Amino acid sequence: MTQRVGNLSPELAERLDSAAAETQIDVIVELRPLAISTAGSKKDRIAAAQEAFARELHTLADVVEDLNGHVVDSAWLNQTARVVMPARAVEELAAAPDVVRVTLPRHMEPESV
């Protein structure tokens, strides 16, 4: 197994080891938690969190586009973005300052009743 940057999940590192450089990889990027004021109403705090995340997402999208990828989806609530990009560029993205972790998407199944 190739030595990889520390914020790649083990499953993603293993996938990268077996992927061709130009293979498009679907990843989840976790961004650093935002510092949001505790002052104001709940509505104001939510709006501030959404605005702060939108700024972080814009910065991330610029980095991703420079690496020939694109942001597919995002979730402000948990500071994540779903990104599709060439396998060769994933480690460079993982090394970006605001990126905490890069993982493979997890497929959820409904619980049986």
C-alpha positions as CSV (number, residue, x, y, z in Angstrom):
1,M,0.0,0.0,0.0
2,T,1.3,3.5,-0.9
3,Q,1.9,6.0,1.9
4,R,-1.0,8.4,1.8
5,V,-1.8,11.7,3.5
6,G,-3.3,11.3,7.0
7,N,-6.8,12.6,6.4
8,L,-7.8,10.0,3.8
9,S,-10.1,7.2,5.1
10,P,-8.4,3.8,4.9
11,E,-11.1,2.6,2.5
12,L,-10.4,5.6,0.2
13,A,-6.6,5.1,0.4
14,E,-7.1,1.4,-0.6
15,R,-9.4,2.5,-3.5
16,L,-6.8,5.0,-4.7
17,D,-4.1,2.3,-4.7
18,S,-6.0,0.3,-7.2
19,A,-7.4,3.2,-9.3
20,A,-6.0,4.5,-12.6
21,A,-4.9,8.2,-12.3
22,E,-7.8,9.5,-14.5
23,T,-10.5,7.3,-13.0
24,Q,-13.3,9.5,-11.6
25,I,-13.7,9.0,-7.9
26,D,-16.8,10.0,-5.9
27,V,-15.7,11.3,-2.5
28,I,-17.1,13.0,0.6
29,V,-15.1,16.0,1.8
30,E,-15.4,17.0,5.4
31,L,-14.5,20.6,6.1
32,R,-13.2,22.1,9.3
33,P,-16.0,23.0,11.7
34,L,-17.1,26.6,11.5
35,A,-16.9,29.0,14.4
36,I,-20.4,30.4,14.7
37,S,-21.6,32.9,17.3
38,T,-23.9,31.7,20.0
39,A,-25.6,35.1,20.1
40,G,-28.8,35.9,18.4
41,S,-31.9,33.9,17.7
42,K,-31.9,30.3,16.5
43,K,-32.9,31.6,13.0
44,D,-30.0,34.1,13.0
45,R,-27.5,31.4,14.0
46,I,-28.7,29.0,11.3
47,A,-28.5,31.8,8.7
48,A,-25.0,32.6,9.9
49,A,-23.9,29.0,9.7
50,Q,-25.4,28.6,6.2
51,E,-23.7,31.8,5.0
52,A,-20.3,30.8,6.5
53,F,-20.6,27.3,4.9
54,A,-21.5,28.9,1.5
55,R,-18.2,30.9,1.6
56,E,-16.2,27.7,2.6
57,L,-18.0,25.7,-0.1
58,H,-17.1,28.4,-2.7
59,T,-13.4,28.2,-1.8
60,L,-13.6,24.3,-1.9
61,A,-15.3,24.4,-5.3
62,D,-12.5,26.6,-6.7
63,V,-9.9,24.1,-5.5
64,V,-11.9,21.1,-6.8
65,E,-12.3,22.8,-10.2
66,D,-8.6,23.5,-10.4
67,L,-8.0,19.8,-9.9
68,N,-10.5,19.0,-12.8
69,G,-13.3,17.9,-10.5
70,H,-16.7,19.3,-9.5
71,V,-18.9,19.6,-6.4
72,V,-22.0,17.4,-6.8
73,D,-23.8,18.2,-3.6
74,S,-23.2,19.7,-0.1
75,A,-24.6,19.7,3.4
76,W,-24.1,22.8,5.5
77,L,-25.4,21.0,8.6
78,N,-22.4,18.7,8.8
79,Q,-19.9,20.8,6.7
80,T,-19.5,18.2,3.9
81,A,-19.5,18.2,0.2
82,R,-19.7,15.4,-2.3
83,V,-17.1,15.7,-5.0
84,V,-16.3,13.8,-8.2
85,M,-12.7,14.1,-9.4
86,P,-9.8,12.2,-10.9
87,A,-8.1,9.7,-8.6
88,R,-4.7,11.4,-9.1
89,A,-6.1,14.6,-7.5
90,V,-7.7,13.3,-4.4
91,E,-4.6,13.5,-2.2
92,E,-4.0,17.1,-3.2
93,L,-7.5,18.0,-2.3
94,A,-7.1,16.2,1.1
95,A,-4.1,18.4,1.8
96,A,-6.1,21.6,1.4
97,P,-6.1,23.7,4.6
98,D,-9.8,23.5,5.4
99,V,-10.2,19.8,4.6
100,V,-10.4,17.6,7.7
101,R,-11.1,14.3,6.1
102,V,-11.9,12.7,2.7
103,T,-13.8,9.5,2.6
104,L,-15.8,7.3,0.2
105,P,-19.6,7.9,0.3
106,R,-21.5,5.5,2.6
107,H,-24.6,3.9,1.1
108,M,-27.4,3.8,3.6
109,E,-30.1,1.2,3.8
110,P,-33.4,1.6,5.5
111,E,-33.8,-0.3,8.7
112,S,-36.1,-3.3,8.5
113,V,-39.2,-3.0,10.7
